[in-house]
Amino acid sequence: MKRKYLFLGMVLVLSACSLSNEERAKKEQQRLKAEQQLQIQLAQQCDGQTADLIAQQFNPPADQTLEQKQKFDEKYAQKVGNPMFQACFDLLTSLKGGDSY
């Protein structure tokens, strides 16, 4: 009888300690948002316009047309692909231990 209650108690404790899928998803969303903010902040130190484009890449306008998206993609690729920006950003991310854009 005691074993049954001990087992039941252990199950309750373990289930209370584990995160629900909703909590995991929320934590992952928070982690992703923090990572994106760090990338934008680091990019801002290299080039403000490129940082703005990276921020827009993470949060595109809802009403963006296909033509606007194509123009944005071209400008984004040009600015982010700039060797000077890449060198600066890579240096900063290596110092911060962050990921790339």
N, C-alpha and C positions, 0 to 999 in steps of 0.2 A: 504494500500500500504506500509506504514512504517513497519507494522508488518511482511509483507512478506520479506522485506529487512533485518529486524532485525533477523528473523528466519534464513534466508540464511547466514547472517554474523556469527551467532552463530554456525551453522553447519560447515562453513569453518574453524572457529577457532578451534573447537573441533577436526575436522578431521586433521588439521595441527599439533595438539598437540599429537595425538595418534601415537604410534609406528607401523610401518608396520610389517608384519609377518617376513620379512627378517631382519629388525632391531632387533626384539625380539630374533630371532634365533641367530643372531650375539652376542647379549648381553649375552644370555644363554651360548653360546660356550665360551665366554671370562670368564664368572663366573666359569664354569666348569674347564677351564684350570688353572685359579688362585687357585681354590680349590685343584686341583691335585698337583700343584707346592708347595702349603703349606704342603700338606701331605708328599711330597718327602723331603722337607726341614726339617720337624719334624722328619721323619724317619732317615734322615742323622745324626741327633744328637744322635740317639740310636744305629744305626748300618749301616755303609756305604754300605755293600753288600746288605742288605735288602732294603735299599733306592734305589739302582740300580735296584733291581728286581721289586719294585713297579713302578719305572719309565718305565721299560720295559713292565709291565702289562698294563700301560696306553697307551703306544705306541709300540705295538708289531712289530717285523720286518715283512715286507710284504712277504718275501720269506721263512718264517718259515715253516718247514715241520710238519706233524702231530706228528712224533716221537720227534722232538725238542720241540714242544708245550707240549707234555706229560711230558718230562723231566723237562721243565721249570715249569710247574704246580706243580710237586712234590717238586721241590726245593723251589718254592715260598711259598707253603703251609707250608713246614718245617720251613723256615726262619720267615715268618710272624706269624706263630702259636707258635713260641718260647715264653714261658712264660715271660722271661726276656725282650724280645723285646716288647711284648704286654703291660707289666707293664710300661715300659719307654714311649712308644708311647701314651698309654692312659693317662698317667700323663701329657705329653706335650700337648695333644689335649684338655684336660680339662683346662689347664692353658691358652691356646690360644682360647678356645671356638670353636674349629674346629670339623669336622666330622671324623669318623674313615675311615680306608682304605677300 
